[in-house]
């Protein structure tokens, strides 16, 4: 029962982190690419003078839930337990890109007849995903090192007690 509680907490943590980062990304996008500068990047969200419609925020929350579900299922050993983490992360990348493209196309986040915003979207998503993955990788390595040191200390103490 404890495992389910923890998994649910992890899921909601992922939802709010992904949603928060999405809103921050939209805000930065609105500042950098106003309608006057690159109108096709922000046309679907009416960013700029009119702001971001509530519908778009709700859509991003929906996408955040989908992506958090994917992250939780693939990284918390819920599905594909015996598959190497690298392959699960690669699958996660592909599924997240597909989810983002689906949401962008269904909700008309930017015009489908312009290839430039789609290329920028996929490139930025991939770069940001790789940055996040790198952070996760470094965190995992640091934690592994910490636990290895704790295990070594424990084994040393056990050997001293056995000798005494």
Phi, psi and omega in degrees: 000324180298322181298319180294318178300315180297317180295320178295318177298318178297318179302310181293326175300313179298318180303310186287327176292313180296316180296315179299316179294325177297315181294320176298316178299318178296321179296313178297318178301317179296322178290317186281321187238075177289170179303328181289332185270297178227081185300327183287343177288325189244005185302317183293335183260354183053042179283157182115231185297322184277343181085191182256119182297150178301326179300319180293323177296317178296323178296319177293325175296318177299316178296322178297321178295315179298313182293321178295323176298315178298314180299313182295315181296321186271338183254346182260021178056038177271316173236158179055045184300325185269001179272137180303142183304322180302317180290326177293322178293319177298317177296320178299317178301312181297314181294324178292319177297316178299318179298315180296316180297319179297312178298317181297320181287315183295318184265002176062044183296327168208158187303139181280345182270359174257123181278335184299311180295327179293318179296316178296317179302309181295319179296312180295318179300315181296316179298312180294323176297316180294325176296314178297317178297320178298318177298318178295320180296314179297316179301317180296318179297318179296316179295320178300316180298317179299314181290327175296318178296319178296320178294318178298316177299317179298315180296320178299315180296321179295319179294321178295320180292323179293325180288324183291000000 
